[in-house]
Amino acid sequence: MHLNNMIYFSRHRLRAFFPDRAPHLMPTVKISATLPGASVEIGTPSPRGPSEAELNRLHQVRNELKNRMSHFYAPDLRTGEWIHFDLRMGWSTTHEDSDLPDLDDVLIFFGSLPREESPVGRSVDLMLCGSTEHLLQRTASAGRMGSGTAWLHRLILKINGLDEAGSTDIPHELTLAALSAPRINRPETVSRWVFDVIARHHSPQHRARVQGLARVDLNTEGDAVVPQLIVATPLYVQDASVKPLRWLTRLRLHRDLCRRYNRSIWRWRPDLPASDRNRFYQPRP
């Protein structure tokens, strides 16, 4: 598997694997001409995509995890386990319910493995949650996360903060004691709300096959009606194939998703306010 065309890449999470090795960044010189003279500014660059050294570290991490990571559809996944995914997914940025529309700070990937294609004989949904800080490509916005979803929004930002601090600890919010505490909106319910809503926002044509590594945050068991849902935080997400799907395959996938979400096969209107339907999140240079 090659590392190329990254969509999402968390330097914070990568550095946590190498706590004793500080990132090596060369200083850069910026010269801006002003009259009557010139000014010179020396700083540290922060490239959007991974450097050659970081790609080498990613290879090391994958080699280290290959004997203990699981496929995302493996049974009995526990919080903190590393998973590999290779799946058709959509992705969007979003923001807390009370924030202004231009303050997208969370990125969510979503995808489903149908029962008939599953090696384990059951449907599995996968939702990857991360910070827009690590987004490398221009991406459509899904607007607000929705009422009652503050728990998940806070969790995503807290995990990103722990990664930035170099901590690999499981957040208190994901411990058994915290998850079992009585509350109106259960974490499992909130996660399912967010997945179902954001999945309905996007046309099947806005999904692509991606792959990468992630650490499990929550494993919500399914039943005969509702699929199992895995919530995880990615280390990286990249395009999985440079070869496009045949048009017949794309049409079948489009038809199956339209049938699942009860949409017309010819037209897919996002469940978003008009002000949000054409918004995009542009990563900072």
Residue frames as qw, qx, qy, qz and C-alpha x, y, z in Angstrom:
[[0.000, 0.889, 0.458, 0.000, 0.00, 0.00, 0.00],
 [0.437, 0.284, 0.002, 0.853, 1.41, 3.38, -1.03],
 [0.154, -0.686, -0.409, 0.581, 0.98, 6.67, 0.81],
 [0.198, 0.110, 0.389, 0.893, -0.32, 9.25, -1.64],
 [0.228, -0.436, -0.407, -0.769, -2.97, 11.88, -2.21],
 [0.210, -0.263, -0.747, 0.573, -3.76, 12.48, 1.46],
 [0.230, -0.686, -0.449, -0.524, -7.13, 13.91, 2.42],
 [0.548, -0.789, 0.052, -0.273, -6.53, 14.04, 6.17],
 [0.732, 0.205, -0.463, 0.456, -3.26, 13.81, 8.09],
 [0.521, -0.841, -0.039, -0.143, -2.76, 14.37, 11.84],
 [0.444, 0.563, -0.518, 0.467, 0.81, 15.35, 12.69],
 [0.436, -0.545, 0.441, -0.565, -0.16, 15.46, 16.36],
 [0.944, -0.126, 0.176, -0.250, -1.26, 11.81, 16.36],
 [0.835, 0.414, -0.282, 0.229, 1.84, 10.73, 14.41],
 [0.166, 0.653, -0.510, 0.535, 4.21, 12.50, 16.83],
 [0.708, -0.472, 0.301, -0.430, 2.63, 10.64, 19.75],
 [0.993, 0.075, -0.062, 0.067, 4.31, 7.50, 18.39],
 [0.691, 0.299, -0.210, 0.624, 7.72, 9.21, 18.61],
 [0.362, -0.909, -0.204, -0.015, 7.61, 11.20, 21.88],
 [0.628, -0.576, 0.172, 0.495, 11.41, 11.40, 22.18],
 [0.472, 0.097, 0.457, 0.748, 11.97, 12.71, 18.66],
 [0.154, 0.689, 0.210, -0.676, 11.00, 16.31, 18.07],
 [0.655, 0.664, 0.343, 0.109, 9.93, 17.20, 14.53],
 [0.496, -0.304, 0.278, 0.765, 12.81, 18.50, 12.43],
 [0.360, 0.850, 0.379, 0.061, 11.72, 21.64, 10.62],
 [0.545, 0.086, 0.108, 0.827, 14.13, 23.88, 8.74],
 [0.001, 0.665, 0.249, -0.704, 13.81, 27.63, 9.19],
 [0.456, 0.601, 0.501, 0.424, 12.46, 29.61, 6.30],
 [0.223, -0.333, -0.009, 0.916, 13.26, 33.14, 5.21],
 [0.260, 0.770, 0.571, 0.120, 10.49, 35.45, 4.01],
 [0.295, -0.198, 0.091, 0.930, 11.54, 38.69, 2.35],
 [0.196, 0.810, 0.552, 0.033, 8.99, 41.42, 1.77],
 [0.396, 0.198, 0.114, 0.889, 10.10, 44.52, -0.07],
 [0.112, -0.881, -0.431, 0.161, 9.00, 47.80, 1.42],
 [0.375, 0.638, -0.005, 0.673, 10.00, 51.33, 0.71],
 [0.350, 0.831, -0.406, -0.148, 12.56, 52.65, 1.44],
 [0.061, -0.516, 0.854, -0.030, 14.14, 49.30, 2.39],
 [0.715, -0.019, -0.641, -0.279, 13.41, 45.59, 2.89],
 [0.578, -0.472, 0.486, -0.456, 12.45, 43.48, 5.90],
 [0.487, 0.225, -0.842, -0.058, 13.54, 39.90, 6.56],
 [0.722, -0.345, 0.263, -0.539, 11.40, 37.50, 8.59],
 [0.292, 0.278, -0.915, 0.033, 12.69, 34.14, 9.83],
 [0.712, -0.176, 0.293, -0.614, 10.16, 31.52, 10.87],
 [0.315, -0.129, 0.940, 0.013, 9.25, 27.83, 10.79],
 [0.461, 0.074, -0.519, -0.716, 7.26, 26.47, 7.87],
 [0.504, 0.056, 0.768, -0.390, 4.26, 24.21, 8.42],
 [0.224, 0.127, -0.724, -0.640, 3.56, 22.38, 5.14],
 [0.731, -0.035, 0.056, -0.679, 0.00, 21.17, 4.58],
 [0.934, 0.121, -0.296, -0.158, 0.90, 17.70, 3.34],
 [0.834, -0.485, 0.202, 0.165, 3.23, 15.20, 5.04],
 [0.114, 0.811, -0.548, -0.173, 6.96, 15.63, 4.42],
 [0.708, 0.325, -0.625, -0.037, 9.21, 12.80, 3.27],
 [0.102, 0.275, -0.801, 0.522, 10.36, 12.26, 6.87],
 [0.554, -0.019, 0.436, -0.709, 6.74, 12.09, 8.07],
 [0.837, 0.240, -0.288, -0.399, 5.84, 9.59, 5.35],
 [0.494, 0.318, -0.781, 0.212, 8.74, 7.42, 6.51],
 [0.183, -0.156, 0.706, -0.666, 7.39, 7.61, 10.05],
 [0.751, 0.097, 0.079, -0.649, 3.94, 6.63, 8.83],
 [0.752, 0.273, -0.587, -0.122, 5.47, 3.52, 7.24],
 [0.207, 0.256, -0.810, 0.486, 7.12, 2.74, 10.59],
 [0.470, -0.050, 0.463, -0.750, 3.82, 3.15, 12.41],
 [0.827, 0.177, -0.199, -0.496, 1.98, 0.88, 9.98],
 [0.616, 0.279, -0.728, 0.114, 4.67, -1.78, 10.35],
 [0.026, -0.203, 0.734, -0.647, 4.41, -1.47, 14.13],
 [0.567, 0.059, 0.361, -0.738, 0.61, -1.80, 14.11],
 [0.575, 0.220, -0.591, -0.521, 0.19, -4.44, 11.42],
 [0.401, -0.007, -0.910, 0.106, 0.22, -7.36, 13.87],
 [0.076, -0.326, -0.747, 0.575, -2.24, -5.81, 16.32],
 [0.340, 0.233, 0.004, -0.911, -4.65, -3.71, 14.26],
 [0.406, 0.327, 0.849, -0.083, -7.99, -5.04, 13.03],
 [0.011, 0.364, 0.580, 0.728, -10.35, -4.39, 10.15],
 [0.246, -0.155, 0.216, -0.932, -13.02, -1.87, 11.14],
 [0.749, -0.155, -0.274, -0.583, -15.72, -4.57, 10.87],
 [0.421, 0.131, -0.857, 0.266, -13.97, -7.00, 13.25],
 [0.605, -0.608, -0.457, -0.236, -16.16, -8.22, 16.13],
 [0.692, -0.630, -0.248, 0.251, -15.75, -7.03, 19.71],
 [0.442, 0.501, -0.127, 0.733, -13.63, -3.95, 18.97],
 [0.486, -0.678, -0.397, 0.382, -12.69, -2.04, 22.10],
 [0.029, 0.998, -0.019, 0.045, -11.93, 1.62, 22.71],
 [0.339, -0.773, 0.490, 0.215, -8.26, 2.32, 21.99],
 [0.747, 0.048, 0.597, 0.287, -7.79, -0.44, 19.39],
 [0.072, 0.528, -0.424, -0.732, -6.31, 0.49, 16.01],
 [0.695, 0.425, 0.571, -0.104, -8.27, -0.33, 12.88],
 [0.157, -0.192, 0.587, 0.771, -7.61, -0.31, 9.15],
 [0.519, 0.583, 0.479, -0.402, -10.37, 0.75, 6.75],
 [0.092, -0.133, 0.657, 0.736, -10.77, 0.56, 2.98],
 [0.180, 0.580, 0.767, -0.207, -14.27, 1.76, 2.15],
 [0.106, 0.545, 0.394, 0.732, -16.36, 4.11, 0.04],
 [0.288, -0.578, -0.504, 0.574, -16.90, 7.17, 2.22],
 [0.124, 0.825, 0.222, 0.504, -18.17, 10.72, 2.09],
 [0.511, -0.319, -0.366, 0.709, -16.82, 13.54, 4.22],
 [0.013, -0.819, -0.261, -0.511, -17.80, 17.01, 5.34],
 [0.237, 0.123, -0.473, 0.840, -16.89, 19.70, 7.80],
 [0.395, -0.691, -0.541, -0.272, -19.31, 20.79, 10.48],
 [0.093, 0.374, -0.411, 0.826, -19.59, 22.92, 13.60],
 [0.051, -0.260, -0.806, 0.529, -21.30, 22.94, 16.98],
 [0.047, 0.673, 0.721, 0.158, -24.99, 23.67, 16.96],
 [0.159, -0.894, -0.284, 0.307, -24.59, 27.13, 18.51],
 [0.432, -0.383, 0.304, 0.757, -21.62, 28.32, 16.41],
 [0.374, 0.685, -0.101, -0.617, -21.73, 30.64, 13.42],
 [0.899, 0.399, 0.151, -0.096, -21.87, 29.00, 9.97],
 [0.555, 0.733, -0.360, 0.161, -18.28, 29.91, 9.08],
 [0.295, -0.672, 0.621, -0.277, -16.70, 28.28, 12.14],
 [0.964, 0.073, -0.225, -0.120, -16.38, 24.68, 10.94],
 [0.152, -0.715, 0.655, -0.192, -13.88, 23.01, 13.29],
 [0.646, -0.139, 0.737, -0.141, -14.80, 19.33, 12.97],
 [0.442, 0.376, -0.636, -0.509, -14.41, 16.93, 10.03],
 [0.707, -0.034, 0.626, -0.327, -16.47, 13.76, 9.72],
 [0.286, 0.259, -0.809, -0.443, -15.99, 10.82, 7.33],
 [0.681, 0.048, 0.519, -0.514, -18.89, 8.40, 6.97],
 [0.434, 0.300, -0.733, -0.430, -19.33, 5.11, 5.15],
 [0.801, -0.100, 0.372, -0.458, -21.27, 1.85, 5.26],
 [0.067, 0.267, -0.937, -0.216, -20.40, -1.76, 4.61],
 [0.745, -0.043, -0.145, -0.650, -23.63, -3.49, 3.43],
 [0.755, -0.253, 0.560, -0.230, -24.45, -6.89, 4.85],
 [0.914, 0.375, 0.152, -0.035, -24.26, -8.55, 1.44],
 [0.558, 0.701, -0.335, 0.291, -20.68, -7.29, 0.98],
 [0.372, -0.733, 0.467, -0.325, -19.56, -7.86, 4.54],
 [0.486, 0.294, -0.819, 0.083, -17.17, -10.73, 5.31],
 [0.033, -0.049, 0.814, -0.578, -18.78, -11.03, 8.75],
 [0.138, -0.419, -0.862, -0.250, -22.36, -11.25, 7.47],
 [0.152, -0.783, -0.516, 0.313, -23.67, -8.02, 9.04],
 [0.266, 0.833, 0.137, 0.465, -23.89, -4.36, 8.14],
 [0.579, -0.458, -0.197, 0.645, -21.31, -2.03, 9.69],
 [0.181, 0.942, 0.113, 0.258, -21.26, 1.78, 9.62],
 [0.675, -0.156, -0.134, 0.708, -17.98, 3.65, 10.14],
 [0.021, 0.969, 0.136, 0.205, -17.70, 7.28, 11.27],
 [0.672, 0.000, -0.167, 0.721, -14.27, 8.94, 11.52],
 [0.160, -0.960, -0.223, -0.058, -14.14, 12.18, 13.52],
 [0.663, -0.076, -0.053, 0.742, -11.27, 14.64, 13.45],
 [0.103, -0.762, -0.126, 0.627, -10.32, 18.30, 13.51],
 [0.570, 0.804, 0.156, 0.071, -10.42, 20.49, 10.39],
 [0.240, -0.850, 0.417, 0.215, -6.89, 21.50, 11.44],
 [0.477, -0.305, 0.774, 0.282, -5.67, 18.32, 9.70],
 [0.672, 0.595, 0.430, -0.096, -7.78, 18.58, 6.54],
 [0.416, -0.324, 0.478, 0.702, -5.70, 18.84, 3.36],
 [0.132, 0.261, 0.688, 0.664, -8.38, 19.36, 0.69],
 [0.337, -0.027, 0.002, -0.941, -11.28, 21.70, 0.01],
 [0.103, -0.231, -0.966, 0.054, -14.40, 20.02, 1.33],
 [0.334, -0.526, -0.430, -0.653, -18.15, 20.67, 1.40],
 [0.139, -0.175, 0.602, -0.767, -19.71, 21.81, 4.65],
 [0.300, -0.390, -0.858, -0.147, -22.60, 19.98, 6.28],
 [0.327, -0.674, -0.104, -0.654, -23.60, 22.96, 8.41],
 [0.395, -0.539, 0.512, -0.540, -24.27, 22.51, 12.12],
 [0.129, 0.138, -0.977, 0.099, -23.98, 19.14, 13.87],
 [0.508, -0.423, -0.598, -0.453, -27.50, 19.44, 15.24],
 [0.501, -0.600, 0.211, -0.587, -29.26, 19.78, 18.57],
 [0.883, -0.377, 0.201, -0.193, -28.15, 17.52, 21.38],
 [0.908, 0.298, -0.139, 0.262, -24.77, 16.63, 19.81],
 [0.076, -0.908, 0.341, -0.232, -22.52, 18.76, 22.04],
 [0.806, -0.436, 0.398, 0.036, -21.06, 15.61, 23.67],
 [0.859, 0.257, 0.280, 0.343, -19.55, 14.38, 20.42],
 [0.343, 0.866, -0.046, 0.362, -18.32, 17.84, 19.37],
 [0.372, -0.835, 0.366, -0.173, -16.51, 18.33, 22.69],
 [0.887, -0.222, 0.383, 0.132, -15.04, 14.83, 22.51],
 [0.755, 0.539, 0.129, 0.352, -13.56, 15.39, 19.04],
 [0.148, 0.881, -0.213, 0.395, -11.86, 18.62, 20.12],
 [0.621, -0.675, 0.379, -0.124, -10.63, 17.07, 23.38],
 [0.926, 0.022, 0.292, 0.237, -9.03, 14.12, 21.57],
 [0.566, 0.703, -0.005, 0.430, -7.32, 16.54, 19.19],
 [0.201, -0.881, 0.287, -0.318, -6.02, 18.50, 22.19],
 [0.823, -0.426, 0.375, 0.031, -4.64, 15.31, 23.79],
 [0.852, 0.352, 0.178, 0.346, -2.92, 14.40, 20.51],
 [0.276, 0.860, -0.125, 0.411, -1.37, 17.87, 20.34],
 [0.437, -0.769, 0.397, -0.245, -0.03, 17.41, 23.89],
 [0.349, 0.452, -0.821, 0.015, 1.49, 14.06, 22.89],
 [0.482, -0.160, 0.708, -0.490, -0.88, 12.06, 25.12],
 [0.386, 0.042, -0.826, -0.408, -2.10, 8.62, 24.04],
 [0.159, 0.126, 0.812, -0.548, -4.48, 8.25, 27.00],
 [0.101, -0.512, -0.775, -0.356, -8.14, 7.42, 26.48],
 [0.176, -0.393, 0.072, -0.900, -10.28, 10.48, 27.36],
 [0.196, 0.051, 0.771, -0.604, -12.31, 10.19, 30.55],
 [0.597, 0.244, 0.031, -0.763, -15.48, 10.63, 28.45],
 [0.714, 0.260, -0.558, -0.334, -14.82, 7.21, 26.85],
 [0.006, 0.229, -0.904, 0.360, -14.23, 5.26, 30.05],
 [0.312, -0.338, -0.873, -0.160, -16.82, 2.69, 31.07],
 [0.167, -0.491, -0.600, 0.608, -17.84, 4.74, 34.11],
 [0.108, 0.359, -0.059, -0.925, -18.44, 7.89, 32.05],
 [0.292, -0.010, -0.695, -0.657, -20.31, 6.08, 29.28],
 [0.335, -0.375, -0.864, -0.009, -22.60, 4.33, 31.76],
 [0.015, -0.232, -0.423, 0.876, -23.53, 7.53, 33.63],
 [0.233, 0.663, 0.709, -0.066, -27.25, 8.36, 33.34],
 [0.030, -0.334, 0.170, 0.927, -28.04, 11.12, 30.84],
 [0.590, 0.527, 0.269, -0.550, -30.80, 12.22, 28.51],
 [0.710, 0.632, -0.247, -0.187, -28.88, 11.72, 25.26],
 [0.874, -0.290, 0.336, 0.200, -26.73, 8.60, 25.36],
 [0.142, -0.628, 0.555, 0.526, -23.32, 8.75, 23.58],
 [0.363, 0.095, 0.870, 0.319, -24.36, 5.85, 21.36],
 [0.303, 0.749, 0.581, -0.091, -27.57, 7.66, 20.41],
 [0.029, 0.877, -0.118, -0.464, -25.77, 10.95, 19.70],
 [0.259, -0.394, 0.724, 0.504, -23.23, 9.18, 17.46],
 [0.350, 0.365, 0.834, 0.219, -26.01, 7.47, 15.50],
 [0.211, 0.870, 0.329, -0.301, -27.86, 10.78, 15.07],
 [0.051, -0.768, 0.367, 0.522, -24.78, 12.48, 13.64],
 [0.307, -0.141, 0.840, 0.425, -23.98, 9.59, 11.28],
 [0.341, 0.542, 0.765, 0.065, -27.52, 9.31, 9.92],
 [0.167, 0.901, 0.198, -0.349, -27.94, 13.06, 9.40],
 [0.073, -0.707, 0.477, 0.517, -24.59, 13.68, 7.70],
 [0.377, 0.006, 0.863, 0.336, -25.00, 10.59, 5.51],
 [0.340, 0.691, 0.637, -0.010, -28.24, 12.02, 4.16],
 [0.003, 0.837, -0.037, -0.546, -26.62, 15.35, 3.33],
 [0.043, -0.583, 0.614, 0.530, -24.55, 14.06, 0.42],
 [0.812, 0.406, -0.186, -0.376, -25.23, 12.53, -2.92],
 [0.930, -0.133, 0.306, 0.156, -23.75, 9.06, -3.48],
 [0.680, 0.635, -0.005, 0.367, -21.68, 10.70, -6.24],
 [0.035, -0.861, 0.328, -0.386, -19.86, 12.66, -3.53],
 [0.795, -0.475, 0.374, -0.049, -18.29, 9.53, -2.06],
 [0.553, 0.631, -0.545, -0.009, -15.01, 7.86, -2.92],
 [0.938, -0.181, -0.252, 0.152, -13.02, 4.84, -1.85],
 [0.000, -0.814, 0.442, -0.377, -10.54, 5.80, 0.85],
 [0.873, -0.172, -0.411, 0.198, -8.28, 3.96, 3.26],
 [0.066, 0.698, -0.411, 0.583, -6.21, 4.66, 6.33],
 [0.490, -0.129, -0.755, 0.415, -5.66, 4.01, 10.02],
 [0.362, -0.602, -0.005, -0.712, -7.78, 5.10, 12.98],
 [0.144, 0.058, -0.848, 0.507, -8.16, 4.42, 16.70],
 [0.349, -0.524, -0.726, -0.275, -11.55, 3.26, 18.01],
 [0.152, -0.286, 0.327, -0.888, -13.45, 5.67, 20.23],
 [0.586, 0.048, 0.484, -0.648, -16.79, 3.90, 20.49],
 [0.153, 0.001, -0.923, -0.353, -18.31, 0.62, 19.31],
 [0.549, 0.078, 0.290, -0.780, -22.09, 0.80, 19.16],
 [0.257, 0.062, 0.959, 0.098, -23.64, -2.62, 18.73],
 [0.401, 0.038, -0.386, -0.830, -26.37, -2.92, 16.12],
 [0.554, 0.131, 0.720, -0.397, -29.49, -5.02, 15.90],
 [0.502, 0.348, 0.760, 0.220, -31.74, -6.49, 13.24],
 [0.284, 0.887, 0.361, 0.046, -32.75, -3.00, 12.06],
 [0.000, -0.976, 0.218, 0.022, -29.91, -0.59, 12.92],
 [0.814, 0.366, -0.333, 0.303, -26.37, -1.47, 11.76],
 [0.712, -0.472, -0.124, 0.506, -23.39, -1.55, 14.08],
 [0.228, 0.940, -0.042, 0.250, -21.57, 1.81, 14.24],
 [0.760, -0.205, -0.107, 0.607, -17.84, 2.24, 14.82],
 [0.029, 0.994, -0.007, 0.104, -16.69, 5.74, 15.83],
 [0.824, -0.164, 0.045, 0.541, -12.95, 6.36, 15.50],
 [0.027, -0.935, 0.154, 0.320, -10.32, 9.11, 15.23],
 [0.866, 0.453, 0.013, 0.213, -8.09, 8.81, 12.13],
 [0.567, -0.494, 0.270, 0.602, -4.33, 9.10, 11.91],
 [0.050, 0.371, -0.471, -0.799, -4.58, 9.59, 8.16],
 [0.660, 0.489, 0.534, -0.201, -7.07, 9.14, 5.32],
 [0.042, -0.462, 0.558, 0.688, -6.02, 8.87, 1.67],
 [0.733, 0.364, -0.230, -0.526, -7.45, 7.93, -1.71],
 [0.755, -0.220, 0.615, -0.056, -7.46, 4.15, -1.97],
 [0.693, 0.248, 0.596, 0.319, -7.32, 3.69, -5.73],
 [0.017, -0.479, 0.300, 0.825, -6.08, 5.67, -8.70],
 [0.032, -0.124, -0.837, -0.531, -8.24, 3.59, -11.04],
 [0.457, -0.011, 0.128, -0.880, -11.81, 4.95, -11.32],
 [0.495, 0.172, 0.811, -0.258, -14.75, 2.63, -10.84],
 [0.086, 0.219, 0.769, 0.595, -16.54, 1.42, -13.97],
 [0.319, -0.147, -0.074, -0.933, -19.68, 3.41, -14.75],
 [0.669, -0.285, -0.595, -0.342, -21.89, 0.36, -14.13],
 [0.549, -0.230, -0.635, 0.492, -20.38, -0.05, -10.66],
 [0.040, -0.005, -0.222, 0.974, -20.88, 3.65, -9.91],
 [0.488, -0.222, -0.344, -0.771, -24.51, 3.43, -11.07],
 [0.675, -0.302, -0.673, -0.031, -25.17, 0.38, -8.87],
 [0.397, -0.180, -0.523, 0.732, -23.64, 2.07, -5.81],
 [0.159, -0.081, -0.011, -0.984, -25.66, 5.21, -6.53],
 [0.596, -0.271, -0.516, -0.552, -28.87, 3.20, -6.86],
 [0.628, -0.275, -0.688, 0.237, -28.26, 1.23, -3.65],
 [0.243, -0.144, -0.411, 0.867, -27.58, 4.35, -1.59],
 [0.316, -0.143, -0.184, -0.920, -30.59, 6.18, -3.02],
 [0.653, -0.309, -0.622, -0.303, -32.76, 3.21, -2.13],
 [0.523, -0.225, -0.638, 0.518, -31.33, 3.11, 1.40],
 [0.111, -0.257, -0.303, 0.911, -32.01, 6.80, 2.04],
 [0.269, 0.671, 0.679, -0.128, -35.32, 6.87, 0.11],
 [0.023, 0.651, -0.165, -0.740, -34.12, 9.39, -2.49],
 [0.732, 0.646, 0.076, -0.203, -34.80, 9.80, -6.19],
 [0.817, -0.073, 0.327, 0.470, -32.05, 8.17, -8.23],
 [0.480, 0.625, 0.256, 0.559, -31.98, 11.18, -10.56],
 [0.006, 0.740, -0.101, 0.665, -31.83, 13.96, -8.00],
 [0.644, -0.352, -0.532, 0.423, -30.35, 14.18, -4.52],
 [0.077, -0.808, 0.000, -0.584, -31.20, 17.30, -2.51],
 [0.401, 0.105, -0.672, 0.614, -29.19, 17.78, 0.69],
 [0.435, -0.734, -0.521, -0.034, -31.13, 18.13, 3.94],
 [0.451, -0.212, -0.183, 0.847, -29.55, 21.51, 4.64],
 [0.117, 0.833, 0.267, -0.470, -30.75, 25.10, 4.87],
 [0.619, 0.746, 0.149, 0.196, -30.33, 26.95, 1.59],
 [0.043, -0.946, 0.314, -0.063, -27.54, 29.05, 3.11],
 [0.558, -0.528, 0.637, 0.067, -25.44, 25.93, 3.77],
 [0.900, 0.299, 0.314, -0.053, -25.96, 23.92, 0.58],
 [0.699, 0.647, -0.075, 0.295, -23.12, 25.46, -1.38],
 [0.283, -0.886, 0.355, -0.094, -20.68, 26.19, 1.44],
 [0.868, 0.244, -0.338, 0.271, -17.16, 24.76, 1.37],
 [0.594, -0.761, 0.168, 0.201, -14.35, 24.59, 3.90],
 [0.624, 0.695, -0.252, 0.253, -11.05, 25.77, 2.45],
 [0.812, -0.373, -0.140, 0.425, -7.95, 24.62, 4.38],
 [0.097, -0.963, 0.153, 0.200, -5.62, 27.42, 5.32],
 [0.716, 0.595, -0.303, 0.205, -2.40, 27.60, 3.25]]
